[in-house]
Amino acid sequence: MSAASIDSSTSQTPRSKGRSEVSAGLVSRLLMLYLAICLALMVAKQAERIATSYHLNPTLFTAHFSADVYRSMDDPFKPRLFSYLLAAPFVETDLEPSKPGSMGRISAPAFEGLVAGWTFGWFLATALLCLAVRRPATAMFGTAVGVSFAYSLQEMVYPYDLPALFFATLVVVLALHGRQTWLPVVLGVGVGFKETLVVFALATLFVDGTRRERLRAFGECLAVCLFVMAAIDLYSGRALFGFEALHQAQDPGDPAGPKLLANLPTLFTASSFVWCVNAGLALPLFLLPTGGELLARGFRWIGVCFVGGLFLFAGIGELRIWFELIPLCLHNMTRYLSLTSWPPTLARTDSAGLSAPNRQNAAETT
Protein backbone atom coordinates (compact mmCIF):
# COMPACT_ATOMS: atom_id res chain seq x y z
CA MET A 1 0.00 0.00 0.00
CA SER A 2 1.39 3.34 -1.04
CA ALA A 3 1.71 6.20 1.40
CA ALA A 4 -0.62 8.31 -0.78
CA SER A 5 -3.48 5.94 -0.06
CA ILE A 6 -3.30 6.58 3.66
CA ASP A 7 -6.05 8.88 4.87
CA SER A 8 -4.65 12.35 5.50
CA SER A 9 -6.54 12.73 8.76
CA THR A 10 -4.78 9.69 10.28
CA SER A 11 -1.33 10.90 9.21
CA GLN A 12 -1.67 14.21 11.07
CA THR A 13 0.43 14.59 14.18
CA PRO A 14 -1.35 15.63 17.39
CA ARG A 15 0.36 19.03 17.17
CA SER A 16 -0.77 19.72 13.59
CA LYS A 17 -4.27 18.49 14.38
CA GLY A 18 -4.42 20.82 17.36
CA ARG A 19 -3.26 23.73 15.24
CA SER A 20 -5.94 23.07 12.62
CA GLU A 21 -8.63 22.97 15.30
CA VAL A 22 -7.45 26.25 16.79
CA SER A 23 -7.30 27.79 13.33
CA ALA A 24 -10.83 26.61 12.51
CA GLY A 25 -12.12 27.96 15.81
CA LEU A 26 -10.47 31.33 15.22
CA VAL A 27 -11.91 31.57 11.71
CA SER A 28 -15.38 30.73 13.02
CA ARG A 29 -15.19 33.42 15.69
CA LEU A 30 -13.92 36.03 13.26
CA LEU A 31 -16.71 35.13 10.85
CA MET A 32 -19.35 35.52 13.57
CA LEU A 33 -17.85 38.87 14.61
CA TYR A 34 -17.89 40.04 10.99
CA LEU A 35 -21.55 39.03 10.62
CA ALA A 36 -22.45 40.76 13.88
CA ILE A 37 -20.82 44.02 12.78
CA CYS A 38 -22.48 43.93 9.35
CA LEU A 39 -25.92 43.30 10.83
CA ALA A 40 -25.41 46.02 13.43
CA LEU A 41 -24.51 48.47 10.67
CA MET A 42 -27.66 47.55 8.75
CA VAL A 43 -29.96 48.07 11.73
CA ALA A 44 -28.15 51.28 12.74
CA LYS A 45 -28.62 52.72 9.26
CA GLN A 46 -32.35 51.98 9.44
CA ALA A 47 -32.61 53.70 12.81
CA GLU A 48 -30.67 56.70 11.50
CA ARG A 49 -33.10 57.16 8.61
CA ILE A 50 -36.17 57.32 10.85
CA ALA A 51 -34.54 59.16 13.78
CA THR A 52 -36.16 62.54 13.08
CA SER A 53 -39.36 61.20 11.51
CA TYR A 54 -41.37 60.96 14.73
CA HIS A 55 -41.63 63.69 17.35
CA LEU A 56 -41.11 61.43 20.39
CA ASN A 57 -37.79 60.06 19.15
CA PRO A 58 -35.73 63.16 20.08
CA THR A 59 -37.86 63.80 23.16
CA LEU A 60 -37.04 60.42 24.67
CA PHE A 61 -33.38 60.31 23.68
CA THR A 62 -32.89 63.69 25.37
CA ALA A 63 -35.25 62.99 28.28
CA HIS A 64 -32.60 63.40 30.98
CA PHE A 65 -31.04 66.60 29.73
CA SER A 66 -32.13 67.78 33.17
CA ALA A 67 -34.13 66.27 36.03
CA ASP A 68 -36.89 68.81 35.46
CA VAL A 69 -37.28 67.78 31.83
CA TYR A 70 -37.40 64.14 32.88
CA ARG A 71 -39.99 64.71 35.60
CA SER A 72 -42.20 66.66 33.21
CA MET A 73 -42.60 63.60 30.97
CA ASP A 74 -45.79 61.57 30.84
CA ASP A 75 -45.87 58.88 33.53
CA PRO A 76 -45.76 55.84 31.21
CA PHE A 77 -42.30 56.90 29.96
CA LYS A 78 -40.67 57.57 33.34
CA PRO A 79 -39.76 54.00 34.43
CA ARG A 80 -37.10 53.70 31.68
CA LEU A 81 -34.71 56.02 33.59
CA PHE A 82 -31.50 54.05 32.96
CA SER A 83 -31.99 54.38 29.20
CA TYR A 84 -32.26 58.16 29.46
CA LEU A 85 -29.31 58.46 31.84
CA LEU A 86 -27.06 56.38 29.59
CA ALA A 87 -28.06 58.34 26.48
CA ALA A 88 -27.56 61.74 28.18
CA PRO A 89 -23.72 61.86 27.91
CA PHE A 90 -23.96 61.38 24.14
CA VAL A 91 -26.26 64.38 23.70
CA GLU A 92 -24.62 67.70 22.83
CA THR A 93 -24.12 69.90 25.89
CA ASP A 94 -25.83 72.89 24.27
CA LEU A 95 -29.11 71.03 23.95
CA GLU A 96 -31.90 72.97 25.64
CA PRO A 97 -35.31 71.49 24.78
CA SER A 98 -37.91 74.19 25.24
CA LYS A 99 -40.76 71.71 25.53
CA PRO A 100 -41.48 67.99 25.13
CA GLY A 101 -41.25 67.03 21.48
CA SER A 102 -38.76 69.78 20.68
CA MET A 103 -35.22 69.04 19.52
CA GLY A 104 -33.96 72.28 21.04
CA ARG A 105 -30.65 73.37 19.56
CA ILE A 106 -29.47 69.91 18.56
CA SER A 107 -29.08 69.56 14.80
CA ALA A 108 -30.81 66.83 12.88
CA PRO A 109 -27.53 65.26 11.62
CA ALA A 110 -26.15 65.21 15.16
CA PHE A 111 -29.27 63.50 16.47
CA GLU A 112 -29.26 60.99 13.63
CA GLY A 113 -25.65 60.17 14.46
CA LEU A 114 -26.58 59.70 18.11
CA VAL A 115 -29.38 57.27 17.25
CA ALA A 116 -27.19 55.37 14.78
CA GLY A 117 -24.36 54.97 17.28
CA TRP A 118 -26.74 53.97 20.07
CA THR A 119 -28.44 51.39 17.86
CA PHE A 120 -25.15 50.00 16.55
CA GLY A 121 -23.68 49.53 20.01
CA TRP A 122 -26.70 47.84 21.58
CA PHE A 123 -27.39 45.60 18.61
CA LEU A 124 -23.74 44.54 18.34
CA ALA A 125 -23.74 43.63 22.04
CA THR A 126 -26.92 41.60 21.54
CA ALA A 127 -25.52 39.86 18.46
CA LEU A 128 -22.37 38.89 20.36
CA LEU A 129 -24.54 37.29 23.05
CA CYS A 130 -25.87 35.05 20.30
CA LEU A 131 -22.43 33.38 20.17
CA ALA A 132 -23.43 31.55 23.35
CA VAL A 133 -26.41 29.74 21.82
CA ARG A 134 -26.53 26.56 19.75
CA ARG A 135 -26.94 28.21 16.34
CA PRO A 136 -25.32 31.66 16.60
CA ALA A 137 -25.71 32.66 12.96
CA THR A 138 -29.42 31.81 13.00
CA ALA A 139 -29.87 33.79 16.22
CA MET A 140 -28.01 36.81 14.82
CA PHE A 141 -29.93 36.93 11.55
CA GLY A 142 -33.23 36.22 13.28
CA THR A 143 -32.66 39.08 15.72
CA ALA A 144 -31.67 41.44 12.92
CA VAL A 145 -34.72 40.56 10.85
CA GLY A 146 -37.06 41.02 13.82
CA VAL A 147 -35.70 44.49 14.62
CA SER A 148 -35.48 45.51 10.98
CA PHE A 149 -39.11 44.53 10.48
CA ALA A 150 -40.25 47.13 13.00
CA TYR A 151 -37.90 49.90 11.90
CA SER A 152 -38.77 49.43 8.22
CA LEU A 153 -42.55 49.64 8.72
CA GLN A 154 -42.78 52.33 11.41
CA GLU A 155 -40.88 55.49 12.30
CA MET A 156 -40.53 55.04 16.07
CA VAL A 157 -37.06 54.36 17.50
CA TYR A 158 -36.84 54.84 21.27
CA PRO A 159 -33.74 54.63 23.49
CA TYR A 160 -35.04 51.65 25.48
CA ASP A 161 -35.98 49.41 22.52
CA LEU A 162 -32.63 47.68 22.02
CA PRO A 163 -31.47 47.71 25.67
CA ALA A 164 -34.63 45.73 26.48
CA LEU A 165 -33.77 43.26 23.68
CA PHE A 166 -30.20 42.96 25.00
CA PHE A 167 -31.26 42.14 28.55
CA ALA A 168 -33.95 39.73 27.35
CA THR A 169 -31.32 37.90 25.29
CA LEU A 170 -28.93 37.88 28.24
CA VAL A 171 -31.58 36.31 30.47
CA VAL A 172 -32.19 33.59 27.88
CA VAL A 173 -28.45 32.87 27.54
CA LEU A 174 -27.94 32.70 31.32
CA ALA A 175 -30.94 30.41 31.74
CA LEU A 176 -29.74 28.10 28.97
CA HIS A 177 -26.30 27.80 30.57
CA GLY A 178 -27.61 27.30 34.10
CA ARG A 179 -26.25 30.60 35.40
CA GLN A 180 -29.48 31.60 37.14
CA THR A 181 -27.58 33.04 40.10
CA TRP A 182 -26.84 36.08 37.91
CA LEU A 183 -30.48 36.69 37.02
CA PRO A 184 -31.35 38.96 40.00
CA VAL A 185 -28.51 41.33 39.07
CA VAL A 186 -29.25 41.24 35.34
CA LEU A 187 -32.98 41.78 35.79
CA GLY A 188 -32.44 44.43 38.46
CA VAL A 189 -30.45 46.47 35.97
CA GLY A 190 -32.69 45.52 33.06
CA VAL A 191 -35.95 46.80 34.57
CA GLY A 192 -34.27 50.18 34.95
CA PHE A 193 -33.99 50.29 31.17
CA LYS A 194 -37.50 48.95 30.58
CA GLU A 195 -39.86 47.74 33.27
CA THR A 196 -41.50 45.09 31.06
CA LEU A 197 -38.47 42.86 31.69
CA VAL A 198 -39.88 42.04 35.13
CA VAL A 199 -41.84 39.15 33.58
CA PHE A 200 -38.53 37.48 32.69
CA ALA A 201 -38.15 36.68 36.39
CA LEU A 202 -40.43 33.74 35.58
CA ALA A 203 -37.45 32.07 33.90
CA THR A 204 -36.17 31.10 37.35
CA LEU A 205 -39.18 28.81 37.79
CA PHE A 206 -38.14 26.67 34.82
CA VAL A 207 -34.41 26.11 35.39
CA ASP A 208 -32.71 23.10 37.00
CA GLY A 209 -33.14 22.79 40.75
CA THR A 210 -35.62 21.78 43.39
CA ARG A 211 -38.97 23.45 43.69
CA ARG A 212 -37.83 25.30 46.77
CA GLU A 213 -34.71 26.59 45.03
CA ARG A 214 -36.73 27.82 42.06
CA LEU A 215 -39.25 29.64 44.24
CA ARG A 216 -36.47 31.26 46.23
CA ALA A 217 -34.71 32.38 43.03
CA PHE A 218 -37.97 33.77 41.68
CA GLY A 219 -38.60 35.66 44.93
CA GLU A 220 -35.10 37.14 44.82
CA CYS A 221 -35.48 38.29 41.23
CA LEU A 222 -38.91 39.76 41.84
CA ALA A 223 -37.78 41.57 45.00
CA VAL A 224 -34.80 43.14 43.26
CA CYS A 225 -36.93 44.21 40.28
CA LEU A 226 -39.62 45.75 42.47
CA PHE A 227 -37.00 47.59 44.53
CA VAL A 228 -35.43 49.17 41.44
CA MET A 229 -38.83 50.05 39.98
CA ALA A 230 -39.96 51.63 43.27
CA ALA A 231 -36.74 53.66 43.54
CA ILE A 232 -37.23 55.03 40.02
CA ASP A 233 -40.86 55.89 40.77
CA LEU A 234 -39.83 57.81 43.89
CA TYR A 235 -37.15 59.71 41.97
CA SER A 236 -39.48 60.57 39.10
CA GLY A 237 -42.44 61.57 41.26
CA ARG A 238 -44.58 58.92 39.64
CA ALA A 239 -47.15 56.95 41.61
CA LEU A 240 -45.52 53.88 43.16
CA PHE A 241 -45.36 51.04 40.60
CA GLY A 242 -47.46 53.21 38.32
CA PHE A 243 -50.74 52.34 40.06
CA GLU A 244 -52.24 55.60 38.84
CA ALA A 245 -51.23 54.82 35.26
CA LEU A 246 -52.61 51.29 35.61
CA HIS A 247 -55.94 52.69 36.75
CA GLN A 248 -56.02 55.15 33.86
CA ALA A 249 -55.25 52.36 31.39
CA GLN A 250 -58.43 50.58 32.47
CA ASP A 251 -60.58 53.69 32.93
CA PRO A 252 -63.79 53.30 30.87
CA GLY A 253 -64.18 57.08 31.06
CA ASP A 254 -61.07 57.59 28.96
CA PRO A 255 -62.06 58.81 25.46
CA ALA A 256 -59.94 56.03 23.97
CA GLY A 257 -61.54 53.48 26.28
CA PRO A 258 -59.69 50.75 28.22
CA LYS A 259 -56.45 49.65 26.56
CA LEU A 260 -57.70 46.10 26.15
CA LEU A 261 -60.79 47.20 24.23
CA ALA A 262 -58.73 49.63 22.16
CA ASN A 263 -56.24 46.88 21.25
CA LEU A 264 -58.72 44.24 20.14
CA PRO A 265 -59.67 45.98 16.84
CA THR A 266 -55.95 46.24 16.03
CA LEU A 267 -55.87 42.47 15.62
CA PHE A 268 -58.16 42.78 12.62
CA THR A 269 -56.50 45.80 11.03
CA ALA A 270 -54.42 44.73 8.05
CA SER A 271 -52.09 47.75 8.28
CA SER A 272 -51.13 46.97 11.90
CA PHE A 273 -49.02 43.87 11.02
CA VAL A 274 -49.70 42.50 14.53
CA TRP A 275 -49.89 38.94 13.26
CA CYS A 276 -46.44 39.36 11.71
CA VAL A 277 -44.58 41.06 14.58
CA ASN A 278 -40.84 40.40 14.71
CA ALA A 279 -41.10 39.30 11.05
CA GLY A 280 -43.27 36.34 12.03
CA LEU A 281 -41.06 35.10 14.87
CA ALA A 282 -43.59 35.77 17.66
CA LEU A 283 -46.43 33.47 16.68
CA PRO A 284 -44.39 30.20 16.60
CA LEU A 285 -43.56 30.75 20.29
CA PHE A 286 -47.18 29.98 21.13
CA LEU A 287 -47.97 27.43 18.41
CA LEU A 288 -44.99 25.09 18.22
CA PRO A 289 -44.73 22.18 20.69
CA THR A 290 -41.98 22.50 23.26
CA GLY A 291 -40.93 18.88 23.04
CA GLY A 292 -41.10 18.46 26.80
CA GLU A 293 -38.22 20.83 27.55
CA LEU A 294 -38.90 22.66 30.81
CA LEU A 295 -37.12 25.85 29.79
CA ALA A 296 -38.93 25.99 26.44
CA ARG A 297 -42.24 25.79 28.31
CA GLY A 298 -41.01 28.54 30.60
CA PHE A 299 -40.19 30.77 27.66
CA ARG A 300 -43.70 30.22 26.34
CA TRP A 301 -45.23 31.24 29.68
CA ILE A 302 -43.05 34.34 29.77
CA GLY A 303 -44.37 35.16 26.31
CA VAL A 304 -47.98 34.67 27.44
CA CYS A 305 -47.53 37.03 30.41
CA PHE A 306 -45.63 39.55 28.29
CA VAL A 307 -48.31 39.64 25.58
CA GLY A 308 -51.03 39.87 28.22
CA GLY A 309 -49.32 42.94 29.64
CA LEU A 310 -49.09 44.52 26.21
CA PHE A 311 -52.81 44.04 25.63
CA LEU A 312 -53.68 45.56 29.01
CA PHE A 313 -51.28 48.49 29.21
CA ALA A 314 -49.77 49.26 25.77
CA GLY A 315 -50.65 49.79 22.15
CA ILE A 316 -50.01 46.48 20.42
CA GLY A 317 -49.79 48.18 17.04
CA GLU A 318 -46.32 49.51 17.92
CA LEU A 319 -44.06 46.85 16.45
CA ARG A 320 -40.96 47.82 18.46
CA ILE A 321 -42.60 46.87 21.80
CA TRP A 322 -42.43 43.18 20.83
CA PHE A 323 -38.61 43.01 20.66
CA GLU A 324 -38.22 41.23 24.00
CA LEU A 325 -39.93 38.15 22.57
CA ILE A 326 -37.30 37.65 19.85
CA PRO A 327 -34.78 35.54 21.84
CA LEU A 328 -37.56 33.42 23.34
CA CYS A 329 -39.02 32.75 19.90
CA LEU A 330 -35.67 31.95 18.32
CA HIS A 331 -34.77 29.40 20.98
CA ASN A 332 -38.08 27.54 20.82
CA MET A 333 -38.28 27.63 17.03
CA THR A 334 -34.71 26.47 16.36
CA ARG A 335 -35.07 23.75 18.98
CA TYR A 336 -38.28 22.48 17.38
CA LEU A 337 -36.71 22.44 13.92
CA SER A 338 -33.71 20.54 15.25
CA LEU A 339 -36.02 17.81 16.58
CA THR A 340 -37.84 17.38 13.27
CA SER A 341 -36.69 16.15 9.88
CA TRP A 342 -36.50 19.70 8.54
CA PRO A 343 -34.65 20.41 6.34
CA PRO A 344 -34.97 17.09 4.49
CA THR A 345 -31.64 15.38 3.94
CA LEU A 346 -30.71 14.64 0.35
CA ALA A 347 -29.45 11.16 -0.52
CA ARG A 348 -25.72 11.06 -1.13
CA THR A 349 -24.58 10.03 -4.62
CA ASP A 350 -21.45 8.30 -5.78
CA SER A 351 -19.19 9.25 -8.67
CA ALA A 352 -21.63 7.63 -11.10
CA GLY A 353 -24.45 9.84 -9.88
CA LEU A 354 -26.30 6.96 -8.14
CA SER A 355 -27.82 7.34 -4.70
CA ALA A 356 -27.54 4.51 -2.16
CA PRO A 357 -30.98 2.93 -2.98
CA ASN A 358 -30.38 3.20 -6.74
CA ARG A 359 -26.91 1.76 -6.36
CA GLN A 360 -28.39 -1.28 -4.58
CA ASN A 361 -31.04 -1.73 -7.32
CA ALA A 362 -28.38 -1.53 -10.01
CA ALA A 363 -26.34 -4.23 -8.28
CA GLU A 364 -29.36 -6.51 -8.02
CA THR A 365 -30.19 -6.18 -11.73
CA THR A 366 -26.65 -7.04 -12.76
Secondary structure as UniProt FT lines:
FT   HELIX           3..5
FT   HELIX           8..11
FT   HELIX           14..50
FT   TURN            51..53
FT   HELIX           56..61
FT   TURN            62..64
FT   HELIX           67..71
FT   HELIX           75..80
FT   HELIX           81..87
FT   HELIX           88..90
FT   TURN            93..94
FT   TURN            100..101
FT   TURN            104..105
FT   HELIX           108..129
FT   HELIX           130..132
FT   HELIX           136..153
FT   TURN            159..160
FT   HELIX           161..176
FT   TURN            177..178
FT   HELIX           180..182
FT   HELIX           183..193
FT   HELIX           195..206
FT   HELIX           211..236
FT   HELIX           240..242
FT   HELIX           243..249
FT   TURN            252..253
FT   TURN            255..256
FT   HELIX           259..263
FT   HELIX           264..268
FT   HELIX           270..272
FT   HELIX           274..280
FT   HELIX           282..287
FT   TURN            291..292
FT   HELIX           294..313
FT   TURN            316..317
FT   HELIX           319..325
FT   HELIX           326..339
FT   TURN            351..352
FT   HELIX           356..365
//
